[in-house]
């Protein structure tokens, strides 16, 4: 598994990013992206960078602090990469973990 931590607001050449994510996805078992902007309820992966990489991602999670990592790990542990995982599938239990409580 490859984990990328980025806001996805790429300012370089889109072709380089497309080549890079394609190369990475072809070689990795899975690609998980942690985006600090995805913790916002209004987040949409619509930036040029996120639009380019999203088709190659196995999961996209919000990441602003350690509790977000725990929530992502909780989802992955419960559902695996073949299940519905990522910022858009965050459950109440995941939000509780992120807010510092125990999972429900």
One Martini backbone bead per residue (centre of mass of N, CA, C, O) as a GRO file, in nm:
protein
  104
    1UNK     BB    1   0.097   0.037   0.022
    2UNK     BB    2   0.019   0.367  -0.069
    3UNK     BB    3   0.080   0.688   0.085
    4UNK     BB    4  -0.074   1.005   0.036
    5UNK     BB    5   0.012   1.348   0.123
    6UNK     BB    6  -0.237   1.577  -0.003
    7UNK     BB    7  -0.426   1.848  -0.148
    8UNK     BB    8  -0.425   1.841  -0.479
    9UNK     BB    9  -0.290   2.136  -0.563
   10UNK     BB   10  -0.175   2.129  -0.846
   11UNK     BB   11   0.085   2.325  -1.050
   12UNK     BB   12   0.164   2.148  -1.263
   13UNK     BB   13   0.184   1.923  -1.497
   14UNK     BB   14  -0.067   1.708  -1.574
   15UNK     BB   15   0.101   1.488  -1.721
   16UNK     BB   16   0.292   1.421  -1.485
   17UNK     BB   17   0.078   1.329  -1.288
   18UNK     BB   18  -0.047   1.109  -1.462
   19UNK     BB   19   0.212   0.945  -1.494
   20UNK     BB   20   0.267   0.902  -1.188
   21UNK     BB   21  -0.002   0.762  -1.100
   22UNK     BB   22   0.014   0.534  -1.301
   23UNK     BB   23   0.281   0.414  -1.211
   24UNK     BB   24   0.195   0.365  -0.916
   25UNK     BB   25  -0.066   0.193  -0.962
   26UNK     BB   26   0.088  -0.038  -1.122
   27UNK     BB   27   0.282  -0.112  -0.851
   28UNK     BB   28   0.062  -0.101  -0.646
   29UNK     BB   29  -0.177  -0.241  -0.454
   30UNK     BB   30  -0.230   0.054  -0.328
   31UNK     BB   31  -0.403   0.383  -0.308
   32UNK     BB   32  -0.373   0.628  -0.052
   33UNK     BB   33  -0.538   0.936   0.028
   34UNK     BB   34  -0.439   1.231   0.213
   35UNK     BB   35  -0.663   1.509   0.275
   36UNK     BB   36  -0.705   1.806   0.442
   37UNK     BB   37  -0.970   1.904   0.281
   38UNK     BB   38  -1.160   1.639   0.342
   39UNK     BB   39  -1.280   1.743   0.628
   40UNK     BB   40  -1.478   1.892   0.472
   41UNK     BB   41  -1.814   1.884   0.393
   42UNK     BB   42  -1.751   2.045   0.101
   43UNK     BB   43  -1.584   1.842  -0.030
   44UNK     BB   44  -1.425   1.822  -0.358
   45UNK     BB   45  -1.243   1.646  -0.616
   46UNK     BB   46  -1.192   1.921  -0.839
   47UNK     BB   47  -0.923   1.954  -0.877
   48UNK     BB   48  -0.687   1.892  -1.095
   49UNK     BB   49  -0.531   1.685  -0.925
   50UNK     BB   50  -0.771   1.514  -0.816
   51UNK     BB   51  -0.896   1.446  -1.093
   52UNK     BB   52  -0.646   1.285  -1.188
   53UNK     BB   53  -0.616   1.068  -0.937
   54UNK     BB   54  -0.889   0.937  -0.848
   55UNK     BB   55  -0.910   0.683  -1.047
   56UNK     BB   56  -0.641   0.550  -0.880
   57UNK     BB   57  -0.791   0.523  -0.616
   58UNK     BB   58  -0.885   0.336  -0.323
   59UNK     BB   59  -0.857   0.597  -0.129
   60UNK     BB   60  -1.016   0.888   0.042
   61UNK     BB   61  -0.894   1.103   0.300
   62UNK     BB   62  -0.909   1.280   0.569
   63UNK     BB   63  -0.636   1.513   0.703
   64UNK     BB   64  -0.545   1.689   1.020
   65UNK     BB   65  -0.503   1.446   1.228
   66UNK     BB   66  -0.467   1.169   1.422
   67UNK     BB   67  -0.774   1.100   1.426
   68UNK     BB   68  -0.795   1.060   1.119
   69UNK     BB   69  -0.620   0.809   1.109
   70UNK     BB   70  -0.802   0.639   1.289
   71UNK     BB   71  -1.051   0.651   1.106
   72UNK     BB   72  -0.922   0.524   0.858
   73UNK     BB   73  -0.832   0.261   0.995
   74UNK     BB   74  -1.114   0.176   1.080
   75UNK     BB   75  -1.230   0.143   0.800
   76UNK     BB   76  -1.020  -0.056   0.687
   77UNK     BB   77  -1.064  -0.276   0.899
   78UNK     BB   78  -1.378  -0.317   0.846
   79UNK     BB   79  -1.371  -0.305   0.498
   80UNK     BB   80  -1.151  -0.248   0.335
   81UNK     BB   81  -1.067  -0.178  -0.003
   82UNK     BB   82  -1.345  -0.318  -0.114
   83UNK     BB   83  -1.494  -0.118   0.033
   84UNK     BB   84  -1.658   0.156   0.159
   85UNK     BB   85  -1.417   0.412   0.138
   86UNK     BB   86  -1.386   0.728   0.290
   87UNK     BB   87  -1.499   1.042   0.330
   88UNK     BB   88  -1.798   0.963   0.215
   89UNK     BB   89  -1.808   0.705   0.450
   90UNK     BB   90  -1.837   0.839   0.710
   91UNK     BB   91  -1.904   0.770   1.030
   92UNK     BB   92  -1.991   0.819   1.347
   93UNK     BB   93  -1.752   0.658   1.462
   94UNK     BB   94  -1.535   0.818   1.312
   95UNK     BB   95  -1.602   1.095   1.436
   96UNK     BB   96  -1.550   1.009   1.727
   97UNK     BB   97  -1.254   0.945   1.694
   98UNK     BB   98  -1.171   1.229   1.587
   99UNK     BB   99  -1.297   1.368   1.863
  100UNK     BB  100  -1.168   1.149   2.096
  101UNK     BB  101  -1.331   0.903   2.107
  102UNK     BB  102  -1.488   0.620   2.112
  103UNK     BB  103  -1.607   0.385   1.946
  104UNK     BB  104  -1.944   0.273   1.874
   0.00000   0.00000   0.00000
